[in-house]
Amino acid sequence: MVWGEVIPLRTARLHMRLTEDGLALLRRAAAVQEQDLTSFVLGHALERARDVVRADQELRMRMAAIAADPLRYVRDPRLPDDPDLAALMLAAQQDPAGLAGLDAPDDHGRDAP
């Protein structure tokens, strides 16, 4: 906490039911962190809530970008789902001569002399 910082009053309430074991675990964890139970639970719950809301906002922004220009995000059906094979196909399109060595005859399983 920063000196002179105004802490908003906590006027809203949240009631929840949990098992005795769950409550005991929360109390123990709060004590380990040297926090009261409310601060411990709220701190972690609010942090998680911020993460969930942020992830949802990012997803909505990505979806809006796709909706604005859907053809930009269409997967080329000619490319396989295998990323290694897709990279090989892309390399072949960009430099067909660079893959000439792949067509070289092999020794058909025989050990090299």
SVG drawing of the C-alpha trace seen along z (x, -y; Angstrom):
<svg xmlns="http://www.w3.org/2000/svg" viewBox="-24 -11 57 65">
<polyline fill="none" stroke="black" stroke-width="0.4" points="0.0,0.0 1.2,-3.5 1.2,-6.2 -1.9,-8.4 -3.6,-5.9 -7.4,-5.8 -8.8,-2.3 -12.4,-2.0 -14.9,-0.9 -16.0,2.7 -19.7,2.5 -20.7,5.4 -21.2,8.9 -20.6,12.4 -21.9,15.4 -20.7,18.9 -21.1,22.3 -18.3,24.8 -17.2,27.9 -15.6,27.6 -12.4,29.1 -12.4,26.4 -12.9,23.7 -10.1,25.1 -7.8,25.2 -8.6,21.6 -8.0,20.4 -4.6,22.3 -3.5,20.9 -4.5,17.4 -2.5,17.7 0.5,19.0 0.3,15.9 -0.3,13.7 -3.6,12.5 -7.1,12.5 -9.4,14.9 -11.3,12.3 -8.2,10.7 -6.8,14.1 -9.9,15.3 -10.7,12.0 -7.1,11.4 -6.9,14.7 -10.5,14.6 -10.2,11.1 -6.8,11.9 -8.4,15.0 -11.4,12.9 -9.2,10.3 -7.4,13.1 -10.7,14.6 -12.1,11.2 -8.8,10.3 -8.7,13.6 -12.3,13.1 -11.6,9.6 -8.6,10.8 -10.7,13.6 -13.5,11.1 -10.9,8.8 -9.5,11.7 -13.0,12.8 -13.8,9.2 -10.6,9.0 -11.6,12.3 -15.1,11.0 -13.8,7.8 -11.5,9.7 -12.6,13.4 -10.7,14.3 -7.4,13.4 -7.9,16.1 -9.1,19.0 -6.8,22.0 -5.5,23.2 -7.2,26.6 -4.3,27.8 -2.0,27.6 -2.0,30.6 -2.6,30.2 0.9,31.7 3.0,28.5 6.2,30.2 4.7,31.3 3.1,27.9 6.5,26.3 8.0,28.7 5.2,27.9 5.7,24.2 9.5,24.5 8.8,26.5 6.6,23.7 9.1,21.0 12.3,22.8 11.5,26.0 15.2,26.5 16.1,26.6 14.3,29.8 15.9,31.7 18.0,33.7 14.8,35.4 14.3,37.1 17.8,38.6 17.9,42.4 18.7,44.0 20.3,47.3 17.0,49.0 17.9,49.9 21.4,51.2 24.2,50.1 26.7,47.7 30.1,49.3"/>
</svg>
